[in-house]
Amino acid sequence: AQKITQTQPGMFVQEKEAVTLDCTYDTSDPSYGLFWYKQPSSGEMIFLIYQGSYDQQNATEGRYSLNFQKARKSANLVISASQLGDSAMYFCAMREKNTDKLIFGTGTRLQVFP
Amino acid sequence: DVKVTQSSRYLVKRTGEKVFLECVQDMDHENMFWYRQDPGLGLRLIYFSYDVKMKEKGDIPEGYSVSREKKERFSLILESASTNQTSMYLCASRLGTGILNTEAFFGQGTRLTVV
């Protein structure tokens, strides 16, 4: 069955430092996509980055990069040079090609301190 | 600009009432989703729809039903509201069945309180 696991309920990082948010997944579909979303205290869901199961390279978008380890079924989000505005909930999500379901993990609350 | 609009930001209903949560998207997206978000549990999928009149149960469909008569509108129905359905409800839409890399767009959420 399709499943996303985020084992870090909360993380702290100092401004300008890098931080890694963990995500592991489980699926029997060889074709899938992985997404990360940010949810600030305002509640909106903001799409950050996407990684496809057949992508050869790790995805990057500005300060966000995805450490994709297919054999370990992990897709960790790396935020470089953290900013105070990065304080938010972060959700990992997966979509399987053969079901089209989009499921989410339980999220990680990141707090960036000066 | 893409837009997913949920009909209410805040809603208070009584136990046993029938509750309708409406979601409209203006992007001609095939796929639409309803989630509930609770602290420590993340977003849990209630129902989703591939296209008009097509629906699939998610992980927690009990106590809910959905309707999709038109492509742009996806309604979540609580047949008989109970206090354990007090939650934040998020609607999302996405382009394309079977296309993996399209992101989902979310509404602003409806915070439902059942008293």
Interface residues (C-beta under 8 A of the other chain):
Chain A: Q6 P9 S31 Y32 G33 F35 G43 E44 M45 F47 Y50 G52 S53 F91 A93 R95 K97 D100 K101 L102 I103 F104 G105 T106 G107
Chain B: N31 F33 Y35 G40 L41 G42 L43 R44 L45 F48 Y50 E56 G58 D59 M88 L90 A92 R94 T97 G98 L100 N101 E103 A104 F105 F106 Q108 G109
